[in-house]
Amino acid sequence: MKRWLGTLAGRTTAIIAAVATVAVVLAGLLAAQLVNATAVDEAKKYLAVEADSLSKQTSIGGLQDLRADLLTHGARLAAISSDGRVTGGGARLVDAKTVADVQAGKSVSKTVDGPQNTVVLEARPLANGGGVVLAQPVSEIRAAAAPLLSRMLIALAVCLVFAIVAGALLAQWLSRPLVRTAQSAHRLAAGERSVDVAAGGPAEVVEVSQALGALDSALRTSEGRQREFLLSISHEFRTPLTALRGYAEALADGVVTGSDVAGVGRTLVAETNRLDRFVRDLLELARLESDDFRVERQPVDAALILRESWQAWQAVRTRTGIAGRLELPQGALIVRTDGQRLRQVVDGLLENALRVTPEGSPVVLAAYTAAPGSPVLTVEVRDGGPGLTEADAAVAFERGALFARYRGERPVGSGLGLSIAARIVGRLGGRISVRAAREGGAAFVVELPAA
C-alpha cells in the first residue's frame, strides 16, 4: 500500500479521494442546514395559514373540541379565553407574552426558546374575544425532515464512491504515458539508443516525450562525434608513436650509425613535439569544459598583444616562404579581456593559417573597430590557403570535424585548435566566426567587447 501511494497514480487517487471526501462532508453539512431551515420555514407558513383559518371563528367555543392531531403536520392547538386562560393540547407551549398580545388584538408569529425545546408559534385573536394558538416544536419539524436528509446523504455517499473510482481511473490514465516515458528514460540511461518514445496522454506528458526523443537524438549525435574524435586522435597518436618506435628500434639494433644519428634525433624530437602538442590541446580542451577555467578580464592594449604574436611567428613565416601583412590602426586598441587568453587565440589562428597557406600566398593579421568609440573590437586572421566551403564553416569549430574531413588531403593539426579557440572566445564574452577571405582562403573573425 505504501509503495502504491508513492506512485503518481496512487498519490493522484489519494488526493482526489481526500478532496471528494471533504467536498461531500461540507455538502452534507450544508444540505442538513438547508433542509432543516427549509422545513422550519415551511412549518411556519403552514401554521400561519391554519391560524388565519381558525381565527375566523367567532368564538372559542367551537375550538375547544378541536384536537392537535387533526393537523396533519403535528402542530398543537391551544385556545385563549377572554379572561386569559389557555386550554388545549398546545397550552404548555404558549408563553404569557403571547397571551397578552392576543388579548390586545395582535397577531403573533415568532419562535420561542423554551427550557427544553424551541417552538414555532402562530397566534391569532378572535372577533368575540380570546384567541387561537398553533405551536410546534422545532425538533419535531426536523425529525419530519430526517427521511429527506437521509436520502440526500445516501446520494452524496454514492457520489463520493463514484468520484473516488473515477479519480483512480483518471490517475491511471494520466500516469500510464508518464510511466512509459520513464521506462524509455531508464533505457536511455542504461546506454540504449534509438529508443521509441511513445507520445500520448496530456500535453505536458507529450512535451516530455518529445524532449526525451530529442535528447535521444542529441546523445546519438554526440556519442557518434565522440567516437569519430577518439578514432581520429588515436590514429594521430599512433602515427608518431610508430615512427618513434621504429627509429628507437633502429638505434637499439645499431642500424642507424654515424651521421644518420643526428637526422634520426631531429625526427624523434619533431614527433615528440607533435605528441606533446596533442596532449596539451587535449588538456586545454578539458580545462575549458570544466568550471575552474579562470579568465581575468582587465583593460589591455590589444594592438601590443597582436604585434607580439605576429613577431613570434615571423621565423616560421619566413622559413616557409609565406607573405605576411600586419594591419593595425595607429595608437592603442584598449579592450577589457584576458590578455594571455587573447594571445592564445591569436597564436592558434596564426598557426592554423601558416600551416595551410602555400608558399608565396599571404597571411594577414588585422584588427579594427567599426568606428571611434565602438563597443566591439574585431580581430581577423586571413590566409591565402585552400579556404573553407559553407558546409565546412558550419562545423569549423566542432572538435575534429575539419580534421576528419581533410586528413590526408591538406595539412591538418590535432583537430582541436579551432574548438579551443571558440571556447576561449566564448569565455571572454566574444564570438568567433569564419568566412571567405579576399586573399583567397579563410578569414577567422574574433569580435570582443571593447573597454
N, C-alpha and C positions, 0 to 999 in steps of 0.2 A: 504493500500500500504506500509506504513512504517513498519507494522508488518511483511508483506511478505518479505520485504528487510532485515529484521533481521534474517530470516531463512537461513540455508545453501544453499538451492535451490535458494532462492532469490538473495543472495549475489553472488553465482556462476554464475547465469544468468546475473546479472548486470555486473560482471567482464568480462564475455565472450562478452557481448554486447559492453562494452566500448573498449575492445581490438580489437574486429572486426571492430568497427566504426573507430578507429584510423588507423587500417591497411588499411581499404577501402579508407579513406581520403588520406593517404600517397600514396596508389597505384594510386588513381585518379590523384593526383598532378604529380606523376612521369609519368603516362601514358600521361597526357597532354603535358608535356615537351618532351617526346619521340615522340609523334605523330607530334607535331609542328616541332621538329628538323628534323624528317624524311621527312616531307612534304617539308621543305625548301631544304633539300639535293636533293630530287627528282626533285624539280623545277630547281635547279642549273644544274643538269645533263641534264634535258630536254632542257633548254635554251642553254647549251653548244653544244648539238647535233644539234639543229636548227641553231645556229650561225655558226657552222662549215659548215653546208649545204649551208647556204646563202652566206658564204664568197667565195664560188666557182664561184659566178657570176663575170663576167669580168669587170662590171662597175655598178655604182649605178643607171644607167638609168632604168634598169629593175626592180629595187627595189622600186622606188618612188611610184609606183601604188599599192604596197602591203599594206594591212591594218592589224592592230594588231589583229582584231577579227578573222582573218583567223587562228590564232594559237589557238588550242583547249584549251590550259592552261591559256588563258587570258593574255599572255605577250604582251608588247608594242614593236612595231618595229620602229626603227629610222635609218636614213641614214646619213652618214657623207660625205660631198663632199670634193674634193681635196683642196678646199680653206678654209675648216674648218666649213662650215655651216652645221647645224643639222636640219633635217626635219623629219616629220613623227609623228605618234601618241605618240611615246615614247620620243620625243625630250626633253620634260621638265624634264625627269628623267636622262638625260645624263649630267654629270659634265664636266668641262673644262679639267681636267687632263685626263679623258678617251679619249676626242677628240685628245689631244696632243699625247697620247700613240698610238692611232690608226694611226694618220698621220705619226708617226715614224715607222710604220710597226709592232707594237707589238699587240699581242692578250691580251685581258683584261678579267679577271674573278675575280669579287670582289663583296662585299656587301657594299653599300654606305649608310651612315646615313644621311638622308635628314632632313630638318627642320620639316617636318610633318610625315615622314614615312621612314622606312628602305627599301632599294631597292636592289634586287639581279640583277646583271648586267653582261652580257656577250657581249663583243665587239670583232669583227674580222676585220682586214684590207682586202681590195680588191686588186686584182692583178694590176688594172689600176688606183690606187689611190682611196682615200676615204675609207669608211668602212661601216659596218653594225653593229647595236647595238640591242640587245634584253634585255628588262628590265621588272621586275615585282615587285610590292610592296609586302613585306613580309606579311602585313595584309591581302592581298587578298589570298596569299598562305594558311595562317592559316584559313581564312574563308572557303576555299575549303575543308580543312581537318576537319571542325567542325562537319559535319554529322557522320564521323567515330568516332570522340571523344565522341559525344553524345551517340552513340550505346555502346561504351565501358563503359561509366559512368552508363548507364542503366544496363549493365551486372554486374557491380560492386555493384550496389544497390540491385539487385536480390540476389547476393552472400551474401550481408550483412544481408538481411532478412533471408535467409536460415541459416546463421551462428547463428543468434540470436535464431531462432526456434530450431535448433539442440542443441544449448547450453542450452536452457531451458529444453529440453527433457533429455539431458545428466545430468543436475543438478538434475532433479527429480530422475533419475536412481541412481545417486550417493548417494543422501540423503535418499532414501527410506529405505535401510537396516540400515542406521545410526539412522533414526527415530525409527525403530523397536527396535534397541538396546537400545536407550534412554528410550523407553517405558518399556522395561524389567528392566532397571536400576531403574526407578521410582517404579516399583512394588517391587523390592528388598528393596529399601529404605523405602517403606511403610510397610515392615515386611513380605511380601510374600516370600516363599521359594520354591525351585524346579521349578523355572521359566524356561520355554522353551525359550532359546535364539537362534533364527534362525540365522544361519551363511550364509551370502550371500553378494554379492557386491565385491568391490575391496579387495585386500589382506589385506590392513590396517584395513578395517572395519571388515573383518573376524577375524583378530587377536584380535580386541577389543571385539568382540562377544565371542571368546574363553576365553579371560581373564575374561569376566563377568561371563561366565559359571563356570570357576574355582573359582571365588570369591563366587558365589552362593554355590558351594560345600564346600568351606572353612567355610563359615558362618554357614551352616548346621552342620558341624562337631564341630565348636567352640561352637555354641549355645547348641548342644547336650551335650558336655562336661560340659558346664556351668550348665545346668540343673542337670546333674548327680552329679556335685560337690556340688551344693546347696542342693540337696536332701540328699547327704551324710553328709554335715555339719549340716543341720537341724536335721538329725537323731542323730548325735553326741551331739548336743546341747540339744536335747530333753531328752536323756538318763540321764545325770547328773541333769538336771532340775527336772525330775520326781523323782529322788532319793532325791534331796534337798526338794522338796515339800512334799514328803511322810514323811521324818524324821521331817520336820518342823511341819507338822500337828500332828504327834505323840507327839512331845514335847508340842505343844499347847494344845492338848487334855489330857495331863498328862499320856499318855500310857507308855512313857519311863521315868523311875524314877531311883533314886539311882545310883548304879554302872554302869548301862547301859548308862547313860548320856555321860560319857567320850568316850565310843566307838562310840556313835552316833556323838559326836563332831568331832572325828577323821575322820569319814566318810564324814561329811559335809565339813571339811577342804580339804580332798582329792578331792571331787567332785568340790569344788570351785576352787582349783588349776587347775583341768582339764579344767574347763571353761575358767579360766584365760589364760591357755596355748593356747586354741583355739583362743581367742581374740587377743593375742599377735602375733600369727602366721598370722592371717588374716591382722592385721595392718602392719606387716613386709612385707608381700607379696604386699600389696597396695603401700607401700613406694618404694619397689623395682621396681614396674611398673610405677612409676612417675618419673619426671625429676629432682626432688630435692633430690634424694638419693645421699648422699655425700660419696665419697671414698677418703681418704687421704693417698696416697702412699708415703712411705718413707722406707729407709733401716731398717729392723728389723731382730732380731735373731729368726728364725722360730723354732729352737730347744728349746729355752726358752719358747716360747708360747705353744708348744706341750707338754712339761713337765708340765706346769701349768695346762693345760686342762686335761691331764692324771691324775694328782694328784687330781683334783677336783672330778673325777668320781670314785675314789677308794672306797669310802664308799658304793656306790651303787653296785659296782662290788663285793665287799666282802660280802655284805648282801645277794646277790642273788647266791653266790657260783660260780661265773664265773671266770675261769682262765684268767689271763691277762699278756700281754707282751708289753714292750715299746722298740722299735728298732730304735735307733738314732745313727748316727755316732759320733765319737769324735769331739769336737770343735763346733764352731758356724755354723749355716746354715743361711747365710745372704740372704735375699730376699727383693726386693723392693715391698712392698704391704701395705695394711692397716692391722695392727696387730689385731685390735679389730674385724674386719670382718673375718680375718683368724681364730681367736679363735671361733667366732660364728659358722663358717662352721664346724670346728673340733668337737665342742661340740654337734652340731646337729647330725653329723655322729656317734659319740660315743654313744649318747643317743639312736639312732636308732639301733645300733649294740647290745647294752646291753639289749634292750627290746626284741629282737627276739632270742637271744642266750640262749639256755637252760643251766641249772646248770651243771657245770663240763666242758663245752666247752669253747674254748678260744676266747678272743677278743684282737686284736693286733693293735697297733698304730705304724706306721713306717714312716720314711722319709729318703730320699736319693737323691743324684744327680747321673746321669749316669756316670760321670767322673769328676775329679777335673777341676773346671772352666766351667762346663757345664752350659748352659744358662737356664736350666729347673730344678726346684726343684719338686720332686714327693713326695706327702704325701698319705699314704694308711691307710685305716681303714678296717681291715679284721675281719671276725667273723666266728664262727662255727655253725651258725644258719641254717635254712632250705634252704637258698640260693634263687637265682632267676633263672628263665628259660630265654632263649633267648628272648622270647616274653615279659617277664617281664622287661628285661634290655632295650628293645626298648622304653618302656613307663615309665621307672622308675622315670624320672624327670618331668613328667607331673602331674599337680595338681590333686590329689585324685585318680590317676589311680590304683596304688597298694592298696590304701585304699579300693576302691570299689571292687577290685578283691579278697582281702584276709580278709575282715572284717568278723569276726566270725570264721575264720579258724586258725589265728595266731594273736599274739599281734600286734596291729597297733596304730599309733599315730593319729594326726589330719589330715593326708593326705597331709600336706603342707610342711613338713620339707625338703624333698629332692628337691622339686621345689624351695624352698627358697635358699637352698644351691647351686643349679645350677645357679640361677640368681646372687647370690653374687659372685661366682667364675667367672662368665662372666664379671661382673663389675670390678673385679680385673685383668682382662686381661688373665685369665687362662681358663682351661677347666676341666670338670669332667666327669668321665665315670664309668662304673661298669662292673665287670667280676667275674668269679668264683674264689674263694679263695682256696688256698691249705689247709686251715683249714676246708674246707668242706662247708662253707657258701658263702657269697658275699664279694667282695672286692671293696670298693669305692675308686677310684683313682683321686686325685686332682693334676693337673700339673700347676705350677705357674712360671712365668719368674723370674729367679734369679737376684740378683743385679749385 
